[in-house]
Amino acid sequence: MIPFTRTIQSSMSCATGKGCATGSVPLFTPVTANAATEVGNGTMYVSAVANGSFTIAHANSAAAGRTFLYALQG
């Protein structure tokens, strides 16, 4: 599992991963209360996957500490 903290005051965050390729599926687990809130609100989703990175769309919020662990499937 790889840690990822989403960007505050932005509606998109980008993550890089050596094993990431077109067709990969990033799987997330929230590890902070603020991250769990983001998931519970249904405001976060993977908007694009490319070779070496993926993009997450999320709520534009000033809330800090929205940290997740992710693994890449595929």
C-alpha positions in Angstrom: 0.0 0.0 0.0 1.3 3.5 -0.9 0.3 6.6 0.9 -1.4 9.5 -0.9 -2.7 12.8 0.4 -5.1 14.7 -1.8 -4.3 18.3 -2.7 -6.2 20.9 -0.6 -8.2 23.7 -2.3 -8.2 21.9 -5.6 -10.6 19.7 -7.3 -8.0 17.3 -8.8 -5.0 15.5 -7.4 -2.4 13.5 -9.4 -0.5 10.5 -8.1 2.5 8.7 -9.6 3.2 5.0 -9.4 5.8 2.8 -11.0 3.3 0.0 -11.6 0.6 2.3 -12.9 -0.4 1.7 -16.5 -3.4 2.3 -18.7 -5.9 -0.3 -17.6 -4.7 -0.3 -13.9 -7.3 0.2 -11.2 -6.2 2.2 -8.1 -7.9 0.9 -5.0 -8.1 3.3 -2.0 -8.4 2.9 1.8 -8.8 6.1 3.9 -6.4 6.3 6.9 -7.6 9.5 8.5 -11.0 10.7 9.6 -11.0 13.5 7.0 -10.3 10.9 4.3 -13.1 8.7 5.4 -15.4 11.7 5.2 -14.4 12.3 1.6 -15.2 8.7 0.7 -18.5 8.8 2.7 -19.6 12.0 0.9 -19.0 10.2 -2.5 -17.0 13.2 -3.8 -13.8 11.3 -4.8 -13.3 9.2 -7.9 -10.5 8.2 -10.3 -10.9 10.4 -13.4 -8.0 9.2 -15.5 -5.3 6.5 -15.5 -2.1 6.7 -17.7 1.2 5.0 -17.8 3.0 6.1 -14.6 0.2 8.1 -13.0 -3.5 8.5 -12.3 -5.7 11.5 -11.5 -8.3 11.7 -8.7 -11.3 14.1 -8.9 -12.5 15.3 -5.5 -14.3 18.0 -3.6 -12.5 21.4 -3.6 -12.0 21.8 0.1 -9.6 23.5 2.5 -9.8 20.4 4.8 -6.3 19.0 5.3 -5.2 15.5 6.3 -7.2 13.6 3.8 -4.7 10.7 3.5 -5.3 7.4 1.8 -3.4 4.2 1.1 -3.7 2.8 -2.4 -2.7 -0.3 -4.3 -2.8 -0.8 -8.1 -4.7 -3.7 -9.5 -4.0 -4.8 -13.1 
